[in-house]
């Protein structure tokens, strides 16, 4: 039985928006390790399912797909990514006169 991993995609470094970060991804966990190809020395794997990556609009849709096809799944819930306790911060807050700690270089 194949095992899949279901997780929420994260933004990459070149992305400023959150458009593709709201999708859920289902990908196969490799059943074997990489081997060294004898002629060129490249890393290779015979498990072609490793190249399969499906995206879904919701977590429930990804789980339903895994259950429909009889796949064991591991669900990885996203961690909180709020910075600063969820409060929006501004660059000008660094120079406020009522700042709790004085600003230094």
N, C-alpha and C positions, 0 to 999 in steps of 0.2 A: 504494500500500500504506500502510495506516495504521500509525502508530507509537504504542505504548503505554508507559507508565512503570509499573514494578512496584516498590513500596516498602512498608516497614513503617510503619503509622500510628503517630503519636506522640500522647501525651496532650495535651489542651488545658488551658488555665489553670484551668478550672473542674472538672477531674477530679483526684481524689486517688488513685484506684486505677489498676490497669493492665489492666482488663478488655478494653477495646477497643483497647488498644495492642499486643496480641499478634496482631492481624489484619494480613494483607497486602492491599494495595490495588492494583487495576489501573485506571488512568485514561488516557484518550487525551491525547496531546500535540496541541495545536491546530495545524492545518495552515495557518491564516491568522491575521492579526493583527486586533485590534479596529478597528472603523471608528466614526466619529462619525455618529450618526443625525441627519439634517439638520433635522428638525422640532423635537425636544426637546434635541438635543445629547448624548444618552446614548451610552455606549459599547455597541456591539453587535457580534455575531459571527454569521455564517451557519452555522458548523460546529456542528451539534447534538450531535455525538458528545462535545463538551467537557462536556456535562452528565452523561454516563454515568460512573459510578464503581462498580466491582464490588469486593466484599471476599471474601477467601478465608482459610481457616484455616491454610494453609501456603504457603510460597514455591513449592514444587513444584506445587501445585494451580494457582496463578496462572500459572506458566510453561506448564503443560500446556494451560490454557485458551487462552493466546495462540498457542501452536503449533497447536492444533486448528483455530483460526479463521484461521490464516495471517497473524498480526499480528507485525510486527517489534517487539521489546520491548527496553527499557533497564532493567536491573536495578540498583537502588540499595540496596546492603546497609546496614543500620543501623550507625551508629557506636557505640562504647562510651559508655554514659551513666553509668558508675559514677563517683561523686564520691569524692574523698579516697583514691584508689588502691584502692577496693574495701573498705576497712575501715570498719565502722560507727562513726559518731561520735555522741557524746551531748553535750547542752548542758552537762552537769556537767563534761565534760572541759576546758572553758574555765577552770575554777577549781581544777584539780588542783594539789597542792603540788609534784609532780615534773614540771611542765610544762617543755618545753625552752626556751621563751621566756616571759618574764613577761607576764601579761595586762595590757593597758592599754586605756584608753577611746579 
